[in-house]
Amino acid sequence: MENQEPLKDTPAKQDRRTSSIIIAYLIRLIVHPFKSGLIYFIVGLVAALAVGWVLFPMVLYSKDEQPVKFSHSVHTNPDIVEGKTEAERCAFCHSFREDGSFTGIPKLSKCMECHSDASSPLGDKKEEKAFLDNYVAAQKEIPWHKYYEQPDCVYFSHIAHVKNGKLECGACHGNHGKTETLPVYEQNRISGYSRNIWGKNISGIEKNTWDKMKMDSCAKCHTTKGHEENNECFVCHK
């Protein structure tokens, strides 16, 4: 008889053989965790995650309190600050100039529109008394730590987002306007930027629009709002 070529396995048979090999390997890993090295892999993985997600951020970020104990909830109270909406009350201190530029953190002169007399506190809290003594009486600007300051290479227009884009302040800043106290300021020891830019989650995962302020977050929002053209490099990097 003439020599015949051996029959080749069909793709289905090859898939079953591959599946059998994988299953046998996994069973071996589970049945003999030390011999197979599975236990050492798990321990190493857990240790790496602990170092990367817990210990590393503790070393990477320095922490500092703000120089003044400030309550946003008090200063956005409609009985105290003018404005029908929360955005209007925010704008009482964080306002736009006539040319459309944003004032950002208010200067002492803005605070003194209400706190004009250092010897006459408006309330009975010791935090206000300390503010009046240390800054109003001394005519000294408050050295605030800036949570949301962007790198020098980034151009951001508040008026484009708030006035034109109709975004609420909370879309980027969360419930910052309702806080009783200011959070601890955390600064990246390497880059010098606030942790609020990268986000509290070291993995970069975000659940809310205000969890971080990195480029991918901005691009995602632009796309969602139907303004993908604003993801062009020159729009933000001038």
C-alpha positions as CSV (number, residue, x, y, z in Angstrom):
1,M,0.0,0.0,0.0
2,E,1.1,3.5,-0.6
3,N,2.2,5.5,2.4
4,Q,-0.6,7.7,3.6
5,E,-0.2,11.1,5.4
6,P,-1.2,10.9,9.1
7,L,-4.6,12.5,9.8
8,K,-4.4,16.0,11.1
9,D,-6.4,17.0,14.1
10,T,-9.4,19.2,13.4
11,P,-9.6,22.6,15.0
12,A,-12.2,21.3,17.4
13,K,-9.9,18.5,18.6
14,Q,-7.0,21.0,19.0
15,D,-9.2,23.3,21.1
16,R,-10.3,20.4,23.4
17,R,-6.7,19.3,23.8
18,T,-5.6,22.9,24.7
19,S,-8.5,23.2,27.2
20,S,-7.5,19.9,28.8
21,I,-3.9,21.0,29.2
22,I,-5.0,24.3,30.8
23,I,-7.5,22.7,33.2
24,A,-4.8,20.1,34.2
25,Y,-2.4,22.9,34.9
26,L,-4.9,24.9,37.0
27,I,-5.8,21.8,39.0
28,R,-2.1,21.3,39.7
29,L,-1.7,24.9,40.9
30,I,-4.6,24.5,43.3
31,V,-3.9,21.0,44.6
32,H,-0.1,21.7,45.1
33,P,0.0,25.5,45.8
34,F,3.5,25.5,47.4
35,K,5.1,23.1,44.9
36,S,3.5,25.0,41.9
37,G,4.4,28.4,43.3
38,L,0.8,29.6,43.4
39,I,1.0,30.6,47.1
40,Y,4.2,32.6,46.5
41,F,2.6,34.4,43.6
42,I,-0.5,35.4,45.6
43,V,1.7,36.6,48.6
44,G,3.9,38.6,46.2
45,L,0.9,40.1,44.4
46,V,-0.8,41.2,47.7
47,A,2.5,42.7,49.0
48,A,3.0,44.6,45.7
49,L,-0.5,46.0,45.8
50,A,-0.1,47.0,49.4
51,V,3.1,48.8,48.7
52,G,1.9,50.4,45.5
53,W,-1.6,51.4,46.6
54,V,-1.1,52.1,50.3
55,L,2.5,52.7,51.4
56,F,3.7,54.4,48.2
57,P,1.0,57.2,48.4
58,M,1.9,57.8,52.0
59,V,5.4,58.5,51.0
60,L,4.7,60.3,47.8
61,Y,2.3,62.9,49.2
62,S,3.1,65.4,51.9
63,K,0.2,66.8,54.0
64,D,-0.4,70.2,55.3
65,E,-3.4,72.0,56.9
66,Q,-4.8,75.2,55.4
67,P,-3.7,78.4,57.2
68,V,-7.3,79.3,58.0
69,K,-10.1,77.1,59.3
70,F,-12.8,77.9,56.7
71,S,-16.4,76.7,56.3
72,H,-17.8,76.7,52.8
73,S,-21.2,75.7,54.2
74,V,-21.4,78.9,56.3
75,H,-20.3,81.1,53.4
76,T,-22.8,79.6,50.9
77,N,-25.7,79.9,53.3
78,P,-28.4,81.9,51.5
79,D,-29.2,83.8,54.7
80,I,-25.6,85.1,54.7
81,V,-24.5,85.4,51.1
82,E,-26.6,86.8,48.3
83,G,-27.6,84.5,45.4
84,K,-30.6,82.5,44.4
85,T,-28.6,79.4,43.4
86,E,-25.5,77.8,44.8
87,A,-23.5,78.8,41.7
88,E,-24.4,82.5,42.3
89,R,-23.4,82.2,46.0
90,C,-20.1,80.6,44.9
91,A,-19.6,83.5,42.5
92,F,-19.8,86.0,45.4
93,C,-16.3,85.1,46.3
94,H,-15.1,83.2,43.2
95,S,-16.1,85.7,40.6
96,F,-15.4,86.7,37.0
97,R,-13.6,89.9,36.1
98,E,-15.0,92.2,33.4
99,D,-12.7,90.7,30.8
100,G,-14.0,87.2,31.5
101,S,-11.0,85.9,33.5
102,F,-11.6,84.1,36.7
103,T,-10.5,85.5,40.1
104,G,-9.9,82.1,41.6
105,I,-9.2,82.2,45.4
106,P,-10.3,85.6,46.6
107,K,-7.8,88.2,48.0
108,L,-8.0,89.5,51.6
109,S,-9.8,92.6,50.3
110,K,-12.7,90.4,49.2
111,C,-12.9,88.9,52.7
112,M,-12.8,92.4,54.2
113,E,-16.0,93.4,52.4
114,C,-17.7,91.5,55.2
115,H,-15.0,91.1,57.8
116,S,-13.9,94.8,57.7
117,D,-13.3,95.3,61.5
118,A,-10.8,93.0,63.1
119,S,-12.1,93.9,66.5
120,S,-15.7,93.0,65.7
121,P,-16.2,89.3,64.7
122,L,-19.4,88.5,62.9
123,G,-19.7,85.2,64.8
124,D,-18.5,83.6,68.0
125,K,-16.1,81.0,66.6
126,K,-12.5,81.0,67.6
127,E,-11.5,80.3,64.0
128,E,-12.9,83.7,62.8
129,K,-11.1,85.4,65.7
130,A,-7.8,83.8,64.7
131,F,-8.4,84.9,61.1
132,L,-9.2,88.5,62.1
133,D,-6.1,88.7,64.4
134,N,-3.6,87.0,62.1
135,Y,-4.7,88.4,58.7
136,V,-7.3,91.2,58.8
137,A,-5.6,93.2,61.6
138,A,-2.2,92.6,60.0
139,Q,-3.4,93.3,56.5
140,K,-1.7,90.1,55.4
141,E,-2.8,87.9,52.5
142,I,-3.7,84.3,53.3
143,P,-1.2,81.8,51.9
144,W,-3.8,79.3,50.8
145,H,-2.8,75.9,49.4
146,K,-4.4,75.5,46.0
147,Y,-6.2,72.2,45.5
148,Y,-6.9,72.6,41.8
149,E,-4.0,74.5,40.4
150,Q,-3.1,73.2,36.9
151,P,0.4,72.9,35.4
152,D,1.8,75.9,33.7
153,C,1.4,74.2,30.3
154,V,-2.4,73.9,30.7
155,Y,-4.8,76.7,29.8
156,F,-8.2,76.4,31.5
157,S,-11.1,78.9,31.1
158,H,-13.7,78.9,33.8
159,I,-16.0,81.2,31.8
160,A,-16.0,78.7,28.9
161,H,-17.2,75.9,31.2
162,V,-19.4,77.8,33.6
163,K,-21.1,80.5,31.4
164,N,-20.9,78.9,28.0
165,G,-20.9,75.2,28.9
166,K,-23.5,75.7,31.7
167,L,-21.5,73.4,34.1
168,E,-22.3,73.5,37.8
169,C,-19.3,74.1,40.1
170,G,-19.8,70.6,41.6
171,A,-19.2,68.9,38.2
172,C,-15.4,69.5,38.8
173,H,-15.3,70.3,42.5
174,G,-17.8,67.9,44.0
175,N,-19.5,69.0,47.3
176,H,-16.6,71.4,48.1
177,G,-19.1,74.2,48.6
178,K,-21.0,72.3,51.3
179,T,-18.0,71.3,53.5
180,E,-17.7,72.4,57.1
181,T,-13.9,72.3,57.1
182,L,-11.3,72.4,54.4
183,P,-9.7,69.0,53.6
184,V,-6.0,68.5,54.3
185,Y,-3.9,69.6,51.4
186,E,-1.8,66.8,49.9
187,Q,1.1,67.7,47.6
188,N,3.0,65.3,45.3
189,R,6.6,65.5,46.5
190,I,7.9,64.9,42.9
191,S,5.7,67.0,40.7
192,G,4.8,69.6,43.3
193,Y,1.1,69.4,42.3
194,S,-2.0,68.8,44.5
195,R,-3.2,65.3,44.8
196,N,-6.6,66.5,43.7
197,I,-5.2,66.7,40.2
198,W,-4.3,63.0,40.0
199,G,-7.1,62.0,42.2
200,K,-7.3,60.2,45.6
201,N,-7.3,56.8,44.0
202,I,-3.7,56.0,43.1
203,S,-4.8,53.7,40.3
204,G,-6.4,56.6,38.5
205,I,-9.9,55.1,38.5
206,E,-12.7,57.6,38.9
207,K,-16.3,57.1,39.9
208,N,-17.4,60.8,39.8
209,T,-16.6,63.6,37.4
210,W,-14.8,65.5,40.3
211,D,-12.6,62.6,41.4
212,K,-9.6,63.9,39.4
213,M,-8.6,66.6,37.0
214,K,-6.3,64.9,34.5
215,M,-6.4,65.2,30.7
216,D,-8.3,61.9,30.1
217,S,-11.1,63.2,32.5
218,C,-11.4,66.4,30.5
219,A,-11.4,64.5,27.2
220,K,-14.1,62.1,28.5
221,C,-16.3,65.0,29.5
222,H,-15.8,66.9,26.2
223,T,-16.8,63.7,24.3
224,T,-19.8,63.0,26.5
225,K,-21.1,66.6,26.1
226,G,-20.7,66.4,22.3
227,H,-17.7,68.7,22.1
228,E,-15.0,66.2,21.0
229,E,-13.4,69.0,18.9
230,N,-12.2,70.5,22.2
231,N,-9.9,67.5,22.7
232,E,-7.4,69.0,20.2
233,C,-4.1,69.6,21.8
234,F,-4.0,73.4,21.1
235,V,-7.3,74.0,22.9
236,C,-5.7,73.5,26.3
237,H,-2.0,73.6,25.6
238,K,-1.1,77.0,24.3
